[in-house]
Amino acid sequence: MSTAVTLPVRATADGIAFDVLVSPRASRSRLGPVHGDRIKLAVTAPPVDGEANAAVIELVAKALGVARAAVAITVGQSSRRKTVAVRGVDATLLERVVSA
């Protein structure tokens, strides 16, 4: 019996926003799974000089098939807990990517 997980994603005027929990210096980059009320992101970059933030933007853009310019970290620039906004996509695309 599987338990359905609701993604913590909000619709915005031009796309979506969602909360993430970032694990820097991971052995490999990965989007998902859902961890409480946030989507867990693992990036290989260290949390120094904005490298982890750049890696988060690149990972989300690549996973959702959008340009890096369409992805922004809106809250939590210097924290592991961040809010990411993506223009031009909807929640169903994120759900497919995270559940894959």
N, C-alpha and C positions, 0 to 999 in steps of 0.2 A: 504494500500500500504506500503510495508516494504522497508526500506532503507538498502542496502548492506553496510556492514562495512568492510573495508580492514584492515586486521591485520598488525601491524607494525613489521613484522618479516623478517629477512634476512637469506639467506642460507649461511652456512660456509662450509669449507672443510670437516668437520666431523659431521655436524648437523645444528643447527639453533642458531640465536641470536635475542633477542628482548628486547625492552626497557620497563621498568615497572615503575609504580608509587606506592610506598609502603605506606600503612596506618598501622602503628604499633598500638598496644593496641586496636585493633578492638574487637568487641564482639564475632566474629567468623572468622575463616580463610576462605578466598574465593579468587578464581582466576577469574578475569574478573569483569566487562565488559571493553571494550576498552574506554579509556578516552583520547580524542585528538589523539596524536600520540604514546600513551603508553597503555599498558595493566595494569589495576589497580589490585593490590594485597592487600588483607587485611590479616594481621597476628595478632594473639593475643599477641605475645611477645612484650615486651618493647624494645625501641631502645637503649639498654644498654649492653655494653660488648659483642657486636656481636650477641646477642640473636635474634634480628629481622632478621639479615642476615641468621642465621641458620634456622630460621622459613621459610624464603623465599625459601631457597634451599630445605627444606623438603616438602613444599607445592608444588613447581613445580615438584619435583621428583615424589611425590605421584600422582599428577594429570596426569602426562604424562607416568606413569608406568615405570620409569627408576630408577636406583640406584642413591643415593645422590651424589656419586662420579662423575656421568655424568653431574651434574649441577654445574655451577660456576658463581659467580658474577664477571664480568670482569671490570665493571666501576661503580663507585658510592658506594664504601664500606661504607662511612659515610653520605650518602645522601638518601633522599626518592626517588630520581630519579636514577635508576640503569639500567645497561645492564646485562642481564642474557644470558649465553650460555649453550646450552644443546647438548650433543653428542648423536648420534645414533637415532635421530628423524627427522621428516620433518615437514614442515609448515602445512600440512593438518591435522596432529594429533593435533597440537596446536589449529588450527581453530575449530576442532570438540569439544575440551575440553572447549574452551572459549565460544562457541555458545550454549553449552548445558545448 
